Amino acid sequence: MATYTQVLPAFAATPAGKFCPSCGQKRGVEFGEWLCGQVLRAVPHRHWVFSIPKILRRFFLRDRKLLVESSRCAWETLKAFLQAAVPEPEAVPAAVVSTQTFGDYPDRFHPHLHVLAPDGAFYGEGLFRVAPQFQLKDLEKLFRFKVLAMLLRKKKITREFIRMLDGWRHSGFNVFAGDRIQPREKKSLENLAAYLIRATFSQKRMEYSPHEATVLYRSKDGKDKKTYDALEWLAAMACHVPERKKQTIRYYGAYANSVRGKQRKRQEVERIPTVLEPVISSEAFRRNWARLI
């Protein structure tokens, strides 16, 4: 059982917006406006979610540095896919990746990645090529390979462990892709951006009983509920506190901080990209991508 001296110091150095739903809502609105105004370019975007199986989650709980590595795995997977989909030379994808560790209930450590990325890649002078339709299972295979290779390299798992996973009917890895969001759908982009930094729990789903010192928390669909004593609730919250000075949002490719910093130094006026349709059919792309996998 955790003690107050173990869980309370974790909150002392944590920004209120990461846990307080009301502060988080304001922070999310501000972040959404900033991201859409300063980072995202006027091209189609898509929401991606990368998840890992339960059997691997304990490694990320014990070693939080692996969360950074998982962010890179998701980015490298998406980068490979988009560069294969946009065959122009020096095509540059982009992504904003959010690392989240909570699911429907806060006591369940559920590391996964929310990604907001252009649905294609930039190239040349102000050109953007949209990616053709895709097969999510193909991305799932590449993401699985990269995560397992990373854990093997970090000596968290063995080759025997990987062979055991190979025998599973379902890998436990999952990649979700939302519908394409057009540049004119600014409100949808802002809402999605706010979701990337949402608070760990919802105050609307929570009831606190001061007499019994318990917290009642309902599932997202309202069908289930779970009761925690006050200390258990604090301990559940504490496992989602990021390490000191560690970021949960990372920017890659054309959206990387270094790229945007160089543009500011050169005082470049960012042009509105010319959006072009896919250069190959979905069927041809699937054949090429399967060969690369």
JOWOGI-V452057 format. One record per residue. N is the residue number from 1. SS is DSSP state (helix for helix, strand for strand, loop for the rest). BURIAL is I if it has 9 or more other C-alpha atoms within 8 Angstrom, else O. D_LAST is the distance of its C-alpha to the last C-alpha in whole Angstrom. Layout:
n/ss/burial/d_last
N/SS/BURIAL/D_LAST
N/SS/BURIAL/D_LAST
//
This chain:
n/ss/burial/d_last
1/loop/O/46
2/loop/O/45
3/loop/O/48
4/helix/O/49
5/helix/O/49
6/helix/O/46
7/helix/I/44
8/helix/I/47
9/helix/O/46
10/helix/I/42
11/helix/I/43
12/helix/O/46
13/loop/O/44
14/loop/I/41
15/loop/O/41
16/helix/O/43
17/helix/I/40
18/helix/I/38
19/loop/I/40
20/loop/I/43
21/helix/I/42
22/helix/O/44
23/helix/I/44
24/helix/I/40
25/helix/I/40
26/helix/O/42
27/helix/I/40
28/helix/I/37
29/helix/I/39
30/helix/O/40
31/helix/I/36
32/helix/I/35
33/helix/I/37
34/helix/I/37
35/helix/I/33
36/helix/I/33
37/helix/O/36
38/helix/O/35
39/loop/I/31
40/loop/O/29
41/loop/O/30
42/loop/O/31
43/loop/I/27
44/loop/I/26
45/strand/I/24
46/strand/I/22
47/strand/I/22
48/strand/I/19
49/strand/I/20
50/strand/I/18
51/strand/I/19
52/loop/I/19
53/loop/I/21
54/helix/O/25
55/helix/O/24
56/helix/O/23
57/helix/I/25
58/helix/O/28
59/helix/I/26
60/helix/I/26
61/helix/I/30
62/helix/O/31
63/loop/O/29
64/loop/I/29
65/helix/O/27
66/helix/I/24
67/helix/I/24
68/helix/O/24
69/helix/I/21
70/helix/I/19
71/helix/I/20
72/helix/O/18
73/helix/I/15
74/helix/I/15
75/helix/I/16
76/helix/O/13
77/helix/I/11
78/helix/I/13
79/helix/I/14
80/helix/O/10
81/helix/I/10
82/helix/I/13
83/helix/I/13
84/helix/I/11
85/helix/I/13
86/loop/I/16
87/loop/O/16
88/loop/O/20
89/loop/O/20
90/loop/O/20
91/loop/I/19
92/strand/I/20
93/loop/I/19
94/strand/I/21
95/strand/I/21
96/strand/I/24
97/strand/I/23
98/strand/I/26
99/strand/I/25
100/strand/I/27
101/strand/I/29
102/strand/I/31
103/loop/O/30
104/loop/O/33
105/loop/I/35
106/loop/I/36
107/loop/O/36
108/loop/I/33
109/strand/I/30
110/strand/I/27
111/strand/I/25
112/strand/I/23
113/strand/I/22
114/strand/I/23
115/strand/I/21
116/strand/I/23
117/strand/I/21
118/strand/I/22
119/loop/I/20
120/strand/I/19
121/strand/I/20
122/strand/I/23
123/strand/I/24
124/loop/O/27
125/loop/O/30
126/loop/I/30
127/strand/I/27
128/strand/I/25
129/strand/I/22
130/strand/I/21
131/loop/I/17
132/loop/I/17
133/loop/O/17
134/loop/O/13
135/loop/O/12
136/helix/I/13
137/helix/O/11
138/helix/I/7
139/helix/I/9
140/helix/I/11
141/helix/I/8
142/helix/I/7
143/helix/I/11
144/helix/I/12
145/helix/O/10
146/helix/I/12
147/helix/I/15
148/helix/I/15
149/helix/O/15
150/helix/I/17
151/helix/I/20
152/helix/I/20
153/helix/O/20
154/loop/O/23
155/loop/O/24
156/loop/O/24
157/loop/I/23
158/loop/O/22
159/helix/O/20
160/helix/O/22
161/helix/O/22
162/helix/I/18
163/helix/O/19
164/helix/O/21
165/helix/O/19
166/helix/O/16
167/loop/O/19
168/loop/O/20
169/loop/O/19
170/loop/O/18
171/loop/O/16
172/loop/O/19
173/loop/I/16
174/strand/I/17
175/strand/I/16
176/strand/O/18
177/strand/I/19
178/loop/O/23
179/loop/O/24
180/loop/I/24
181/strand/I/27
182/loop/O/29
183/loop/I/31
184/loop/O/34
185/loop/O/34
186/helix/O/35
187/helix/O/36
188/helix/O/33
189/helix/I/31
190/helix/I/34
191/helix/I/34
192/helix/I/30
193/helix/I/31
194/helix/I/34
195/helix/O/31
196/helix/O/29
197/loop/I/32
198/loop/I/34
199/loop/I/36
200/loop/I/36
201/loop/O/38
202/loop/O/40
203/helix/O/44
204/helix/O/44
205/helix/I/43
206/strand/I/45
207/strand/O/48
208/strand/O/50
209/strand/I/53
210/loop/O/56
211/loop/O/58
212/loop/O/55
213/loop/I/53
214/strand/I/50
215/strand/I/47
216/strand/I/46
217/strand/I/43
218/strand/I/41
219/loop/I/38
220/loop/O/36
221/loop/O/37
222/loop/O/41
223/loop/O/41
224/loop/O/40
225/strand/I/42
226/strand/O/42
227/strand/O/45
228/strand/I/45
229/strand/I/48
230/helix/I/49
231/helix/I/47
232/helix/I/44
233/helix/I/43
234/helix/I/44
235/helix/I/42
236/helix/I/39
237/helix/I/39
238/helix/I/39
239/loop/O/36
240/loop/I/34
241/loop/I/36
242/loop/O/34
243/loop/O/35
244/loop/O/38
245/loop/O/36
246/loop/O/33
247/loop/O/31
248/loop/O/29
249/strand/I/28
250/strand/I/26
251/strand/I/25
252/strand/I/22
253/strand/I/22
254/loop/I/24
255/loop/I/26
256/loop/I/26
257/helix/O/30
258/helix/O/30
259/helix/I/29
260/helix/I/32
261/helix/O/34
262/helix/O/34
263/helix/I/35
264/helix/O/38
265/helix/O/39
266/loop/O/39
267/loop/O/41
268/loop/O/38
269/loop/O/38
270/loop/O/35
271/loop/O/35
272/loop/O/34
273/loop/I/30
274/strand/O/30
275/strand/I/28
276/strand/O/26
277/loop/O/24
278/loop/I/20
279/loop/O/20
280/loop/O/18
281/loop/O/18
282/helix/I/16
283/helix/O/15
284/helix/O/14
285/helix/I/12
286/helix/I/10
287/helix/O/10
288/helix/O/9
289/helix/I/6
290/helix/O/5
291/helix/O/5
292/helix/O/4
293/loop/O/0
//
